[in-house]
Amino acid sequence: MMTPMLDRIHLSVPLCLALLCFAGDVADAQTMVSPALQKASRQAKPETPPQVVFRVHAAAEPEPALVHRFWPSPELRRQANPMPFVSRAILLAAKSSYDRDEAIEISEQFSRWQDLSIEKLPLGEVHRFVEKYASGPLGELARAENMMDLQYDLQFEQLTATEVIATVLPEVQEMRGLARLLVIRARLAVAEHRWDDFEQDIRLGMRLAEIAGHSTDFLVNRLVGYAIAESLFEVVEEAMQQPGCPNLYWALASIPVDDLFETRQSLEFESVFTTKLCYGLDPLPDAVIGAEAARVRILRLVHEVNAVQQPEPGPDTLVKAKLLAGIYVASMEQPSRQLLAETTQWSGRVDELSAPEAVLRATVLRFAQSRDKWFKWSLLPKTVAAPYADRIEADLQATGEENDIILSILGNLFPAVSAVHQANSRLHQKHGYLCTIEAIRMHAAIAGEFPDSLDRIEPVPAWPDPVSKSDFFYHRQAPTRAMLTRGPRYRTGDETPVQLALTSRGDKR
Protein backbone atom coordinates (compact mmCIF):
# COMPACT_ATOMS: atom_id res chain seq x y z
CA MET A 1 0.00 0.00 0.00
CA MET A 2 1.41 3.33 -1.04
CA THR A 3 1.77 6.27 1.32
CA PRO A 4 1.47 9.85 0.01
CA MET A 5 5.22 10.50 -0.25
CA LEU A 6 4.80 13.44 -2.59
CA ASP A 7 2.39 15.16 -0.21
CA ARG A 8 4.79 15.36 2.75
CA ILE A 9 6.19 18.75 1.77
CA HIS A 10 4.16 21.76 2.81
CA LEU A 11 5.52 24.34 0.43
CA SER A 12 4.71 27.41 2.48
CA VAL A 13 3.86 28.44 6.05
CA PRO A 14 2.73 31.71 7.65
CA LEU A 15 5.44 33.94 9.05
CA CYS A 16 4.33 36.33 11.79
CA LEU A 17 5.70 39.63 12.97
CA ALA A 18 3.89 39.54 16.28
CA LEU A 19 5.34 42.75 17.65
CA LEU A 20 4.08 44.66 14.64
CA CYS A 21 0.72 42.86 14.71
CA PHE A 22 1.27 41.70 11.16
CA ALA A 23 0.45 38.24 9.83
CA GLY A 24 0.71 36.82 6.33
CA ASP A 25 0.22 33.64 4.39
CA VAL A 26 1.88 32.45 1.24
CA ALA A 27 -0.34 30.81 -1.34
CA ASP A 28 0.00 27.04 -1.06
CA ALA A 29 -0.55 26.61 -4.76
CA GLN A 30 2.96 27.61 -5.74
CA THR A 31 6.41 26.85 -4.47
CA MET A 32 8.27 29.78 -2.94
CA VAL A 33 11.99 29.68 -3.51
CA SER A 34 12.51 31.04 -0.03
CA PRO A 35 14.04 28.15 1.90
CA ALA A 36 12.96 29.96 5.03
CA LEU A 37 9.33 29.45 4.19
CA GLN A 38 9.69 25.74 3.46
CA LYS A 39 8.89 23.23 6.15
CA ALA A 40 8.41 19.47 5.94
CA SER A 41 5.58 18.06 7.98
CA ARG A 42 6.46 15.27 10.35
CA GLN A 43 4.52 12.09 10.45
CA ALA A 44 3.03 11.28 13.84
CA LYS A 45 5.14 8.57 15.42
CA PRO A 46 3.10 5.50 16.31
CA GLU A 47 3.32 4.32 19.88
CA THR A 48 4.14 0.75 18.76
CA PRO A 49 5.63 0.29 15.30
CA PRO A 50 3.65 -2.28 13.32
CA GLN A 51 5.44 -5.36 12.07
CA VAL A 52 5.74 -5.39 8.30
CA VAL A 53 5.68 -8.67 6.39
CA PHE A 54 7.89 -8.65 3.30
CA ARG A 55 7.17 -11.43 0.81
CA VAL A 56 10.54 -12.54 -0.52
CA HIS A 57 10.64 -14.27 -3.91
CA ALA A 58 14.09 -15.66 -4.62
CA ALA A 59 15.65 -14.06 -7.70
CA ALA A 60 19.07 -14.77 -9.16
CA GLU A 61 21.49 -12.19 -10.50
CA PRO A 62 20.43 -11.13 -14.01
CA GLU A 63 22.44 -12.06 -17.09
CA PRO A 64 24.15 -9.82 -17.97
CA ALA A 65 24.39 -8.40 -14.46
CA LEU A 66 23.70 -4.78 -15.46
CA VAL A 67 20.82 -5.45 -17.83
CA HIS A 68 18.53 -3.61 -15.39
CA ARG A 69 19.38 -0.02 -14.48
CA PHE A 70 17.61 2.73 -12.58
CA TRP A 71 20.02 5.31 -13.99
CA PRO A 72 20.99 5.89 -17.64
CA SER A 73 23.87 3.66 -18.72
CA PRO A 74 27.08 5.52 -19.66
CA GLU A 75 26.84 4.84 -23.40
CA LEU A 76 23.39 6.46 -23.57
CA ARG A 77 24.15 9.63 -21.63
CA ARG A 78 24.24 12.88 -23.61
CA GLN A 79 25.67 16.27 -22.75
CA ALA A 80 22.41 18.08 -23.40
CA ASN A 81 20.04 20.13 -21.26
CA PRO A 82 16.83 18.31 -20.22
CA MET A 83 15.01 21.43 -19.01
CA PRO A 84 13.30 22.37 -22.34
CA PHE A 85 11.64 18.95 -22.51
CA VAL A 86 10.75 18.95 -18.82
CA SER A 87 9.17 22.37 -19.29
CA ARG A 88 7.15 21.04 -22.24
CA ALA A 89 6.04 18.06 -20.16
CA ILE A 90 4.95 20.41 -17.37
CA LEU A 91 3.03 22.60 -19.82
CA LEU A 92 1.22 19.65 -21.36
CA ALA A 93 0.38 18.18 -17.95
CA ALA A 94 -0.84 21.56 -16.68
CA LYS A 95 -3.41 21.81 -19.49
CA SER A 96 -5.59 19.43 -17.53
CA SER A 97 -5.77 21.93 -14.70
CA TYR A 98 -7.67 24.32 -16.99
CA ASP A 99 -10.58 21.89 -16.71
CA ARG A 100 -11.50 22.06 -13.03
CA ASP A 101 -13.62 18.89 -13.11
CA GLU A 102 -10.81 16.90 -14.74
CA ALA A 103 -8.24 18.29 -12.28
CA ILE A 104 -10.42 17.21 -9.35
CA GLU A 105 -10.91 13.78 -10.91
CA ILE A 106 -7.16 13.30 -11.35
CA SER A 107 -6.45 14.27 -7.76
CA GLU A 108 -9.19 12.00 -6.43
CA GLN A 109 -8.11 9.07 -8.59
CA PHE A 110 -4.50 9.36 -7.53
CA SER A 111 -5.44 9.54 -3.85
CA ARG A 112 -7.66 6.49 -4.19
CA TRP A 113 -5.16 4.38 -6.14
CA GLN A 114 -2.16 5.12 -3.97
CA ASP A 115 -3.98 3.60 -0.99
CA LEU A 116 -4.65 0.36 -2.86
CA SER A 117 -2.25 -2.56 -2.98
CA ILE A 118 -0.87 -3.62 -6.35
CA GLU A 119 -3.24 -6.60 -6.41
CA LYS A 120 -6.32 -4.38 -5.95
CA LEU A 121 -5.60 -1.75 -8.61
CA PRO A 122 -8.52 -1.37 -11.08
CA LEU A 123 -6.37 -2.08 -14.14
CA GLY A 124 -8.90 -0.92 -16.71
CA GLU A 125 -9.41 2.47 -15.05
CA VAL A 126 -5.69 2.97 -14.54
CA HIS A 127 -4.99 2.09 -18.17
CA ARG A 128 -7.47 4.68 -19.41
CA PHE A 129 -5.99 7.28 -17.08
CA VAL A 130 -2.39 6.59 -18.10
CA GLU A 131 -3.21 6.65 -21.83
CA LYS A 132 -4.28 10.30 -21.51
CA TYR A 133 -0.72 11.28 -20.63
CA ALA A 134 1.49 8.65 -22.26
CA SER A 135 2.22 10.49 -25.52
CA GLY A 136 1.94 14.01 -24.10
CA PRO A 137 3.71 15.02 -20.88
CA LEU A 138 5.26 11.62 -20.18
CA GLY A 139 6.40 11.35 -23.80
CA GLU A 140 8.17 14.70 -23.58
CA LEU A 141 9.68 13.76 -20.23
CA ALA A 142 11.06 10.54 -21.73
CA ARG A 143 13.02 12.60 -24.27
CA ALA A 144 14.97 14.14 -21.37
CA GLU A 145 15.94 10.85 -19.74
CA ASN A 146 19.52 10.66 -21.04
CA MET A 147 20.25 14.40 -21.06
CA MET A 148 22.69 14.91 -18.21
CA ASP A 149 23.78 18.57 -18.57
CA LEU A 150 21.28 20.26 -16.26
CA GLN A 151 21.14 24.03 -16.80
CA TYR A 152 18.46 26.25 -15.30
CA ASP A 153 19.93 29.68 -14.63
CA LEU A 154 17.21 32.00 -13.32
CA GLN A 155 19.67 34.91 -12.87
CA PHE A 156 18.97 35.23 -9.15
CA GLU A 157 22.15 37.27 -8.76
CA GLN A 158 20.41 40.14 -10.56
CA LEU A 159 17.62 40.25 -7.96
CA THR A 160 17.58 41.66 -4.48
CA ALA A 161 17.21 39.20 -1.62
CA THR A 162 13.63 40.36 -1.05
CA GLU A 163 12.83 39.84 -4.74
CA VAL A 164 14.26 36.34 -4.61
CA ILE A 165 12.14 35.58 -1.54
CA ALA A 166 9.05 36.69 -3.47
CA THR A 167 9.89 34.55 -6.49
CA VAL A 168 7.71 31.50 -7.07
CA LEU A 169 8.73 28.31 -8.84
CA PRO A 170 5.51 26.77 -10.14
CA GLU A 171 7.55 24.34 -12.22
CA VAL A 172 8.80 22.65 -9.03
CA GLN A 173 5.21 22.08 -7.94
CA GLU A 174 4.34 20.70 -11.38
CA MET A 175 7.29 18.28 -11.31
CA ARG A 176 5.61 16.65 -8.34
CA GLY A 177 2.57 16.17 -10.58
CA LEU A 178 4.69 14.51 -13.26
CA ALA A 179 6.13 12.22 -10.59
CA ARG A 180 2.62 11.17 -9.56
CA LEU A 181 1.88 10.17 -13.15
CA LEU A 182 5.08 8.11 -13.27
CA VAL A 183 4.24 6.41 -9.98
CA ILE A 184 0.80 5.42 -11.27
CA ARG A 185 2.19 4.11 -14.55
CA ALA A 186 5.03 2.22 -12.84
CA ARG A 187 2.61 0.54 -10.41
CA LEU A 188 0.42 -0.47 -13.35
CA ALA A 189 3.46 -2.04 -15.02
CA VAL A 190 4.25 -3.93 -11.79
CA ALA A 191 0.66 -5.20 -11.56
CA GLU A 192 0.94 -6.55 -15.11
CA HIS A 193 4.51 -7.82 -14.62
CA ARG A 194 5.82 -5.63 -17.44
CA TRP A 195 9.25 -5.36 -15.86
CA ASP A 196 10.97 -3.47 -18.69
CA ASP A 197 8.30 -0.74 -18.59
CA PHE A 198 8.50 -0.62 -14.78
CA GLU A 199 12.29 -0.25 -14.95
CA GLN A 200 12.04 2.56 -17.52
CA ASP A 201 9.56 4.52 -15.42
CA ILE A 202 11.70 4.21 -12.27
CA ARG A 203 14.77 5.31 -14.23
CA LEU A 204 12.87 8.27 -15.70
CA GLY A 205 11.56 9.15 -12.25
CA MET A 206 15.05 9.15 -10.75
CA ARG A 207 16.15 11.56 -13.45
CA LEU A 208 13.13 13.74 -12.64
CA ALA A 209 14.13 13.63 -8.96
CA GLU A 210 17.58 14.94 -9.90
CA ILE A 211 16.16 17.64 -12.16
CA ALA A 212 13.69 18.81 -9.52
CA GLY A 213 16.29 18.67 -6.76
CA HIS A 214 19.19 20.30 -8.58
CA SER A 215 17.61 22.77 -11.02
CA THR A 216 18.41 25.40 -8.38
CA ASP A 217 20.40 25.15 -5.15
CA PHE A 218 17.54 26.13 -2.87
CA LEU A 219 16.81 23.50 -0.26
CA VAL A 220 13.15 23.45 -1.27
CA ASN A 221 14.28 21.96 -4.57
CA ARG A 222 16.21 19.27 -2.72
CA LEU A 223 13.11 18.47 -0.64
CA VAL A 224 10.94 18.05 -3.74
CA GLY A 225 13.60 15.88 -5.37
CA TYR A 226 13.82 13.75 -2.24
CA ALA A 227 10.03 13.32 -2.12
CA ILE A 228 9.99 12.16 -5.74
CA ALA A 229 12.80 9.66 -5.14
CA GLU A 230 11.14 8.34 -2.00
CA SER A 231 7.86 7.69 -3.81
CA LEU A 232 9.77 5.72 -6.46
CA PHE A 233 11.56 3.63 -3.82
CA GLU A 234 8.11 2.70 -2.48
CA VAL A 235 7.15 1.37 -5.91
CA VAL A 236 10.41 -0.59 -6.13
CA GLU A 237 9.69 -2.14 -2.73
CA GLU A 238 6.25 -3.18 -3.93
CA ALA A 239 7.69 -4.64 -7.12
CA MET A 240 10.29 -6.71 -5.25
CA GLN A 241 7.45 -8.57 -3.51
CA GLN A 242 5.82 -9.67 -6.75
CA PRO A 243 6.53 -13.13 -8.19
CA GLY A 244 8.68 -12.93 -11.29
CA CYS A 245 10.27 -9.58 -10.40
CA PRO A 246 13.90 -9.67 -11.58
CA ASN A 247 16.62 -9.08 -9.03
CA LEU A 248 17.15 -5.31 -8.79
CA TYR A 249 20.37 -5.29 -6.73
CA TRP A 250 22.53 -3.81 -9.49
CA ALA A 251 19.70 -1.60 -10.77
CA LEU A 252 19.56 0.02 -7.31
CA ALA A 253 23.35 0.16 -7.11
CA SER A 254 23.41 2.06 -10.40
CA ILE A 255 21.69 5.06 -8.77
CA PRO A 256 24.36 7.65 -7.81
CA VAL A 257 22.78 8.26 -4.42
CA ASP A 258 25.61 10.41 -3.02
CA ASP A 259 25.29 12.86 -5.93
CA LEU A 260 21.52 12.61 -6.24
CA PHE A 261 20.93 13.29 -2.54
CA GLU A 262 23.78 15.81 -2.12
CA THR A 263 23.12 18.66 0.31
CA ARG A 264 26.41 20.46 0.97
CA GLN A 265 26.34 22.65 -2.14
CA SER A 266 22.77 23.67 -1.36
CA LEU A 267 23.55 24.40 2.29
CA GLU A 268 26.49 26.61 1.33
CA PHE A 269 24.28 28.48 -1.14
CA GLU A 270 21.63 28.95 1.53
CA SER A 271 24.20 30.18 4.03
CA VAL A 272 25.39 32.90 1.66
CA PHE A 273 21.86 33.83 0.66
CA THR A 274 20.63 34.09 4.26
CA THR A 275 23.55 36.35 5.16
CA LYS A 276 22.83 38.65 2.22
CA LEU A 277 19.14 38.82 3.02
CA CYS A 278 19.40 41.75 5.37
CA TYR A 279 21.63 44.74 4.71
CA GLY A 280 21.78 45.55 8.42
CA LEU A 281 23.57 42.26 9.15
CA ASP A 282 26.55 42.97 6.90
CA PRO A 283 29.95 42.74 8.67
CA LEU A 284 30.85 45.79 10.74
CA PRO A 285 34.25 47.53 10.77
CA ASP A 286 36.45 47.21 13.84
CA ALA A 287 36.22 50.97 14.49
CA VAL A 288 33.21 52.47 16.27
CA ILE A 289 30.65 53.67 13.71
CA GLY A 290 28.60 55.89 16.04
CA ALA A 291 25.02 56.02 17.22
CA GLU A 292 23.51 57.57 14.10
CA ALA A 293 25.06 55.08 11.65
CA ALA A 294 24.02 52.19 13.91
CA ARG A 295 20.50 53.58 14.21
CA VAL A 296 20.20 53.77 10.40
CA ARG A 297 21.31 50.17 10.01
CA ILE A 298 18.90 48.89 12.66
CA LEU A 299 16.05 50.75 10.98
CA ARG A 300 17.08 49.26 7.63
CA LEU A 301 17.23 45.80 9.20
CA VAL A 302 13.76 46.14 10.70
CA HIS A 303 12.40 47.51 7.42
CA GLU A 304 13.83 44.59 5.41
CA VAL A 305 12.52 41.99 7.83
CA ASN A 306 9.12 43.62 7.51
CA ALA A 307 9.42 43.64 3.71
CA VAL A 308 9.92 39.89 3.70
CA GLN A 309 6.68 39.50 5.64
CA GLN A 310 4.69 42.14 3.77
CA PRO A 311 6.06 42.75 0.23
CA GLU A 312 3.35 45.39 -0.35
CA PRO A 313 4.18 48.27 2.06
CA GLY A 314 1.34 50.13 3.75
CA PRO A 315 1.16 53.87 4.40
CA ASP A 316 2.32 53.46 8.00
CA THR A 317 5.07 50.89 7.33
CA LEU A 318 7.94 53.29 8.01
CA VAL A 319 6.31 54.59 11.19
CA LYS A 320 5.91 51.06 12.52
CA ALA A 321 9.49 50.20 11.55
CA LYS A 322 10.81 53.20 13.49
CA LEU A 323 8.69 52.25 16.49
CA LEU A 324 9.97 48.69 16.47
CA ALA A 325 13.57 49.83 16.03
CA GLY A 326 13.27 52.08 19.08
CA ILE A 327 11.67 49.37 21.20
CA TYR A 328 14.29 46.88 20.04
CA VAL A 329 17.22 49.08 21.07
CA ALA A 330 15.67 49.88 24.45
CA SER A 331 14.86 46.26 25.29
CA MET A 332 18.09 44.69 24.00
CA GLU A 333 20.74 47.19 25.18
CA GLN A 334 21.67 45.47 28.46
CA PRO A 335 21.87 41.85 27.16
CA SER A 336 23.77 43.14 24.12
CA ARG A 337 26.41 44.83 26.24
CA GLN A 338 26.76 41.68 28.35
CA LEU A 339 27.31 39.56 25.25
CA LEU A 340 29.89 41.92 23.76
CA ALA A 341 31.75 42.13 27.07
CA GLU A 342 32.48 38.40 26.72
CA THR A 343 34.20 38.86 23.35
CA THR A 344 37.90 39.52 22.83
CA GLN A 345 37.23 42.56 20.66
CA TRP A 346 35.00 44.47 23.08
CA SER A 347 36.00 43.15 26.49
CA GLY A 348 36.64 46.23 28.63
CA ARG A 349 35.53 48.58 25.81
CA VAL A 350 31.76 48.14 25.75
CA ASP A 351 31.26 51.62 27.24
CA GLU A 352 32.70 53.10 24.02
CA LEU A 353 29.60 51.95 22.17
CA SER A 354 26.32 53.84 22.05
CA ALA A 355 23.16 51.93 22.82
CA PRO A 356 22.17 51.51 19.11
CA GLU A 357 25.68 50.33 18.15
CA ALA A 358 25.91 47.88 21.04
CA VAL A 359 22.58 46.36 20.04
CA LEU A 360 23.53 46.29 16.34
CA ARG A 361 26.89 44.60 16.96
CA ALA A 362 25.36 42.04 19.32
CA THR A 363 22.60 41.30 16.81
CA VAL A 364 25.15 40.69 14.03
CA LEU A 365 27.13 38.42 16.35
CA ARG A 366 24.12 36.40 17.49
CA PHE A 367 22.88 36.05 13.92
CA ALA A 368 26.27 34.67 12.82
CA GLN A 369 26.30 32.25 15.76
CA SER A 370 22.80 31.00 14.95
CA ARG A 371 23.50 30.69 11.24
CA ASP A 372 26.75 28.78 11.78
CA LYS A 373 25.10 26.43 14.26
CA TRP A 374 22.77 25.39 11.47
CA PHE A 375 25.32 25.04 8.68
CA LYS A 376 28.57 23.88 10.32
CA TRP A 377 27.66 20.19 10.42
CA SER A 378 27.37 20.03 6.64
CA LEU A 379 31.14 20.48 6.41
CA LEU A 380 31.89 17.12 8.04
CA PRO A 381 32.07 13.82 6.15
CA LYS A 382 29.23 11.49 7.09
CA THR A 383 31.59 9.02 8.75
CA VAL A 384 33.04 11.78 10.98
CA ALA A 385 29.66 13.29 11.83
CA ALA A 386 27.96 9.97 12.67
CA PRO A 387 29.01 9.82 16.38
CA TYR A 388 27.60 13.33 16.87
CA ALA A 389 24.20 12.61 15.33
CA ASP A 390 22.27 13.42 18.51
CA ARG A 391 24.04 16.75 18.94
CA ILE A 392 23.49 17.59 15.28
CA GLU A 393 19.80 16.79 15.61
CA ALA A 394 19.54 19.04 18.69
CA ASP A 395 21.21 21.93 16.86
CA LEU A 396 18.97 21.53 13.82
CA GLN A 397 15.87 21.51 16.01
CA ALA A 398 16.85 24.74 17.79
CA THR A 399 14.71 27.79 17.10
CA GLY A 400 15.69 31.43 16.92
CA GLU A 401 16.65 33.57 19.91
CA GLU A 402 13.42 33.74 21.90
CA ASN A 403 14.43 36.89 23.75
CA ASP A 404 15.45 38.73 20.60
CA ILE A 405 12.45 39.60 18.44
CA ILE A 406 14.58 40.34 15.37
CA LEU A 407 16.59 37.10 15.56
CA SER A 408 13.46 35.17 16.44
CA ILE A 409 11.90 36.37 13.20
CA LEU A 410 15.10 35.87 11.22
CA GLY A 411 15.28 32.34 12.62
CA ASN A 412 12.26 31.58 10.43
CA LEU A 413 14.33 32.62 7.45
CA PHE A 414 16.81 29.84 8.01
CA PRO A 415 16.08 27.00 5.62
CA ALA A 416 14.47 23.72 6.55
CA VAL A 417 17.86 22.19 7.30
CA SER A 418 16.43 19.68 9.74
CA ALA A 419 13.83 18.48 7.24
CA VAL A 420 16.46 18.06 4.54
CA HIS A 421 18.83 16.29 6.94
CA GLN A 422 16.12 13.81 7.92
CA ALA A 423 14.94 13.23 4.35
CA ASN A 424 18.53 12.67 3.23
CA SER A 425 19.14 10.08 5.95
CA ARG A 426 15.81 8.40 5.27
CA LEU A 427 16.53 8.01 1.55
CA HIS A 428 20.03 6.65 2.06
CA GLN A 429 18.63 4.18 4.58
CA LYS A 430 15.81 3.08 2.28
CA HIS A 431 18.30 2.57 -0.56
CA GLY A 432 20.59 0.43 1.61
CA TYR A 433 17.61 -1.52 2.95
CA LEU A 434 16.33 -2.35 -0.55
CA CYS A 435 19.83 -3.36 -1.71
CA THR A 436 20.16 -5.65 1.31
CA ILE A 437 16.86 -7.40 0.56
CA GLU A 438 17.92 -7.90 -3.06
CA ALA A 439 21.17 -9.43 -1.81
CA ILE A 440 19.07 -11.81 0.32
CA ARG A 441 16.87 -12.67 -2.67
CA MET A 442 19.97 -13.42 -4.72
CA HIS A 443 21.34 -15.64 -1.96
CA ALA A 444 18.03 -17.50 -1.70
CA ALA A 445 18.09 -18.19 -5.43
CA ILE A 446 21.39 -20.06 -4.94
CA ALA A 447 20.91 -21.67 -1.53
CA GLY A 448 17.14 -22.11 -1.52
CA GLU A 449 16.93 -20.53 1.93
CA PHE A 450 17.80 -17.41 3.87
CA PRO A 451 21.44 -16.82 4.89
CA ASP A 452 22.54 -17.52 8.45
CA SER A 453 23.76 -13.92 8.78
CA LEU A 454 24.23 -10.85 6.58
CA ASP A 455 28.00 -11.30 6.46
CA ARG A 456 27.52 -14.76 4.95
CA ILE A 457 25.43 -13.65 1.99
CA GLU A 458 26.58 -14.84 -1.42
CA PRO A 459 27.39 -13.78 -4.08
CA VAL A 460 26.99 -10.03 -3.34
CA PRO A 461 27.33 -8.10 -0.06
CA ALA A 462 24.53 -6.66 2.02
CA TRP A 463 24.58 -2.89 2.43
CA PRO A 464 25.01 -1.16 5.81
CA ASP A 465 22.36 0.99 7.46
CA PRO A 466 23.46 4.60 6.80
CA VAL A 467 21.60 5.83 9.91
CA SER A 468 23.20 3.48 12.44
CA LYS A 469 26.47 3.19 10.48
CA SER A 470 26.38 -0.57 11.01
CA ASP A 471 24.73 -3.60 9.44
CA PHE A 472 20.96 -3.86 9.51
CA PHE A 473 19.88 -6.12 12.34
CA TYR A 474 19.14 -9.55 10.88
CA HIS A 475 17.96 -12.69 12.66
CA ARG A 476 17.21 -15.91 10.83
CA GLN A 477 14.34 -17.70 12.55
CA ALA A 478 13.99 -20.59 10.09
CA PRO A 479 15.21 -21.41 6.57
CA THR A 480 12.28 -19.42 5.14
CA ARG A 481 11.71 -16.85 7.90
CA ALA A 482 13.89 -14.01 9.20
CA MET A 483 13.67 -10.62 10.88
CA LEU A 484 15.29 -7.56 9.34
CA THR A 485 15.32 -4.34 11.33
CA ARG A 486 16.28 -0.95 9.98
CA GLY A 487 17.00 1.96 12.25
CA PRO A 488 14.46 4.68 13.06
CA ARG A 489 13.37 6.91 10.22
CA TYR A 490 14.33 9.75 12.54
CA ARG A 491 16.85 9.27 15.31
CA THR A 492 14.15 9.81 17.91
CA GLY A 493 11.82 7.28 16.27
CA ASP A 494 11.31 3.58 16.77
CA GLU A 495 13.09 0.85 14.89
CA THR A 496 11.06 -0.76 12.10
CA PRO A 497 11.00 -4.60 12.23
CA VAL A 498 10.33 -6.40 8.97
CA GLN A 499 9.30 -10.05 8.85
CA LEU A 500 10.90 -11.66 5.79
CA ALA A 501 8.96 -14.64 4.42
CA LEU A 502 10.50 -16.70 1.61
CA THR A 503 7.51 -17.68 -0.53
CA SER A 504 9.29 -19.40 -3.40
CA ARG A 505 12.51 -21.30 -4.00
CA GLY A 506 14.88 -19.89 -6.56
CA ASP A 507 16.70 -21.58 -9.40
CA LYS A 508 19.96 -23.02 -7.97
CA ARG A 509 21.86 -22.63 -11.20
Stockholm file with secondary structure:
# STOCKHOLM 1.0

chainA/1-509         MMTPMLDRIHLSVPLCLALLCFAGDVADAQTMVSPALQKASRQAKPETPPQVVFRVHAAAEPEPALVHRFWPSPELRRQANPMPFVSRAILLAAKSSYDRDEAIEISEQFSRWQDLSIEKLPLGEVHRFVEKYASGPLGELARAENMMDLQYDLQFEQLTATEVIATVLPEVQEMRGLARLLVIRARLAVAEHRWDDFEQDIRLGMRLAEIAGHSTDFLVNRLVGYAIAESLFEVVEEAMQQPGCPNLYWALASIPVDDLFETRQSLEFESVFTTKLCYGLDPLPDAVIGAEAARVRILRLVHEVNAVQQPEPGPDTLVKAKLLAGIYVASMEQPSRQLLAETTQWSGRVDELSAPEAVLRATVLRFAQSRDKWFKWSLLPKTVAAPYADRIEADLQATGEENDIILSILGNLFPAVSAVHQANSRLHQKHGYLCTIEAIRMHAAIAGEFPDSLDRIEPVPAWPDPVSKSDFFYHRQAPTRAMLTRGPRYRTGDETPVQLALTSRGDKR
#=GR chainA/1-509 SS CCCCGGGCEECCCCEEEGGGTEEECCCTTSCBSCGGGCEECCCCCCSSCCCEEEEEECCCCCSSTTSSCSSCCGGGCBSSCCHHHHHHHHHHHHGGGGSHHHHHHHHHHHHHHHTSCGGGCCHHHHHHHHHHHHTTHHHHHHHTTTBCCCCCCCCGGGSCHHHHHHCBCHHHHHHHHHHHHHHHHHHHHHHTTCHHHHHHHHHHHHHHHHHHHHSSSCHHHHHHHHHHHHHHHHHHHHHHTSTTCCCCHHHHHTSCHHHHTCCHHHHHHHHHHHHHHCGGGSCCCSSCCCHHHHHHHHHHHHHHHHHHHCSSCCTTHHHHHHHHHHHHHHHHHHHHHHHHHTSTTTTTTGGGSCHHHHHHHHHHHHHHHHHHHHHGGGGSCHHHHGGGHHHHHHHHHCCSCTTCHHHHHHHTTSCCHHHHHHHHHHHHHHHHHHHHHHHHHHHHHHHSSCCSSGGGCCSSCCCEETTTTEECEEEEEETTEEEEEECCSSTTSCCEEEEEEEEECCCCC
#=GC SS_cons         CCCCGGGCEECCCCEEEGGGTEEECCCTTSCBSCGGGCEECCCCCCSSCCCEEEEEECCCCCSSTTSSCSSCCGGGCBSSCCHHHHHHHHHHHHGGGGSHHHHHHHHHHHHHHHTSCGGGCCHHHHHHHHHHHHTTHHHHHHHTTTBCCCCCCCCGGGSCHHHHHHCBCHHHHHHHHHHHHHHHHHHHHHHTTCHHHHHHHHHHHHHHHHHHHHSSSCHHHHHHHHHHHHHHHHHHHHHHTSTTCCCCHHHHHTSCHHHHTCCHHHHHHHHHHHHHHCGGGSCCCSSCCCHHHHHHHHHHHHHHHHHHHCSSCCTTHHHHHHHHHHHHHHHHHHHHHHHHHTSTTTTTTGGGSCHHHHHHHHHHHHHHHHHHHHHGGGGSCHHHHGGGHHHHHHHHHCCSCTTCHHHHHHHTTSCCHHHHHHHHHHHHHHHHHHHHHHHHHHHHHHHSSCCSSGGGCCSSCCCEETTTTEECEEEEEETTEEEEEECCSSTTSCCEEEEEEEEECCCCC
//
